[in-house]
């Protein structure tokens, strides 16, 4: 037998209460919190550690215990999140259909292109560091595991996770440039 217990039901079973929020408000508050980082451990404490230290049984005991140890945390988090919410309120009135269209186009056209065709940028950056030219591989070179050239040197471009894959069937006989995509760019690593 498979049974699902909803988050609301878990709250009711364990806490005996749940808070009802107007529709969409928690999504907006979550977005403001992501930007403001109001519930990071430095603000509210490392919750996974704190709950392990707690030796009580009830929600009220937890509430009292937590507020005793972190007396300013909830107010500090609120004071970080609320101004960001005000910023979001100001921003929402600037969003019209044309802005949404621009956002969709930016995502589907520009970000997709640059996100999937970033090898050129990797080659360009390494070539700049090495003070040589670069070029992408042609189809015949690609079939040999070559993604491009830094000067006259053939190179392959692989994700950083490629290093830890144990049973790789392909053999690459050229230097590899490893990359790690991050939220704000690409970290590259090479040793030639």
C-alpha positions in Angstrom: 0.0 0.0 0.0 1.2 3.5 -0.8 -0.2 6.4 1.1 0.6 10.1 0.6 0.6 12.5 3.6 0.3 16.1 2.4 2.4 18.8 3.9 -0.7 20.4 5.4 -1.6 17.1 7.0 1.9 16.6 8.4 1.7 20.1 10.0 -1.7 19.2 11.5 -0.4 15.9 12.8 2.8 17.2 14.3 2.0 20.8 15.2 -1.8 20.7 15.6 -2.1 23.9 13.6 -1.3 25.3 10.3 -1.4 28.8 9.0 -3.6 29.8 6.0 -2.2 32.3 3.7 -4.0 34.2 0.9 -3.5 32.7 -2.6 0.0 33.5 -4.1 1.2 35.4 -1.1 3.7 32.7 0.1 5.2 32.5 -3.4 5.7 36.3 -3.3 7.2 36.2 0.2 9.4 33.2 -0.8 10.7 35.2 -3.8 11.4 38.2 -1.6 13.2 36.0 0.9 15.4 34.4 -1.8 16.5 37.9 -2.8 16.9 39.2 0.8 18.3 36.0 2.3 16.3 36.6 5.4 16.1 33.0 6.6 19.8 32.1 6.1 21.5 30.4 9.1 23.3 33.6 10.0 19.9 35.3 10.5 17.7 32.6 12.0 20.2 29.9 13.0 21.0 26.6 11.5 17.6 25.0 11.9 18.7 21.4 11.3 21.1 21.7 14.2 18.7 23.6 16.5 15.9 21.1 16.1 18.4 18.3 17.0 19.3 20.2 20.2 15.7 20.7 21.1 14.6 18.0 23.6 10.9 19.0 23.9 7.9 17.4 22.3 5.3 20.0 21.4 5.1 23.0 19.1 4.6 25.4 22.0 7.8 24.0 23.7 9.7 24.4 20.4 8.4 28.0 20.0 9.5 28.9 23.5 12.8 27.1 23.2 13.7 28.7 19.8 12.7 32.2 20.8 14.7 31.8 24.0 17.9 30.9 22.0 17.3 33.1 19.0 15.3 36.0 20.6 15.8 38.5 17.6 15.8 36.0 14.7 12.2 36.3 13.6 12.3 40.1 13.8 15.6 40.3 12.0 14.4 38.0 9.2 11.2 40.0 8.9 13.3 43.2 8.7 15.3 41.8 5.9 12.4 40.4 3.9 9.9 43.1 4.1 11.9 45.8 2.3 12.5 43.4 -0.5 8.8 42.8 -0.7 8.3 46.6 -1.0 10.9 46.5 -3.9 8.8 43.7 -5.5 5.6 45.8 -5.2 7.3 48.6 -7.0 8.6 46.3 -9.7 5.3 44.5 -10.3 3.6 47.7 -11.6 6.4 48.0 -14.2 5.5 44.5 -15.6 3.3 44.7 -18.7 2.7 42.4 -21.6 5.5 43.9 -23.6 8.0 43.3 -20.7 6.8 39.7 -20.4 7.3 39.3 -24.1 10.9 40.7 -23.9 11.6 38.3 -20.9 10.3 35.3 -22.9 12.4 36.2 -25.9 15.4 36.8 -23.7 15.0 33.4 -22.2 14.1 31.4 -25.3 16.4 33.1 -27.8 19.3 34.8 -26.1 19.8 32.8 -22.9 19.2 29.5 -24.7 21.7 30.4 -27.4 24.4 31.6 -25.0 23.7 28.8 -22.5 24.0 26.0 -25.1 26.7 27.6 -27.3 29.1 28.7 -24.6 32.1 26.6 -25.9 33.0 29.6 -28.1 33.3 31.8 -25.0 35.4 29.1 -23.2 37.8 28.8 -26.1 38.0 32.6 -26.4 38.8 33.1 -22.8 41.5 30.4 -22.7 43.0 31.8 -25.9 43.0 35.3 -24.4 44.9 34.0 -21.4 47.4 32.1 -23.6 47.6 35.0 -26.0 46.8 32.9 -29.0 44.0 32.5 -31.5 41.2 30.0 -31.2 38.6 28.3 -33.3 35.7 25.8 -33.0 36.3 22.3 -34.3 34.8 21.3 -37.6 32.5 18.2 -37.8 35.4 15.8 -38.7 37.4 17.1 -35.7 34.4 16.8 -33.4 34.1 13.1 -34.3 37.5 12.7 -32.8 36.5 14.3 -29.5 37.9 17.7 -30.4 35.8 20.7 -29.5 38.1 23.4 -30.7 41.7 24.7 -30.9 43.7 27.0 -28.7 46.4 28.2 -31.1 47.4 25.0 -32.8 46.5 22.8 -29.8 43.3 20.7 -30.1 41.2 20.7 -26.9 38.1 19.1 -25.6 35.6 20.9 -23.4 33.8 18.8 -20.7 31.8 19.4 -17.6 33.7 19.2 -14.3 31.6 16.1 -13.5 33.4 14.3 -16.3 36.4 14.0 -14.0 34.6 11.7 -11.6 32.9 9.5 -14.1 34.6 6.1 -13.7 33.5 4.0 -16.6 33.8 6.3 -19.5 34.0 4.4 -22.8 35.4 7.3 -24.8 39.0 8.1 -24.9 40.1 11.7 -25.4 43.7 12.2 -26.5 43.8 16.0 -26.3 43.9 18.3 -23.3 40.6 18.9 -21.6 39.1 22.2 -20.5 36.7 21.5 -17.7 33.8 23.8 -16.9 31.3 24.2 -14.1 28.2 26.2 -14.9 27.3 28.5 -12.1 24.3 30.9 -11.6 26.5 33.9 -12.6 28.8 32.3 -15.2 31.1 29.4 -16.0 34.2 28.4 -14.0 36.8 26.9 -16.3 39.8 24.7 -15.3 42.7 23.6 -17.5 46.3 22.6 -17.0 48.2 23.2 -20.2 
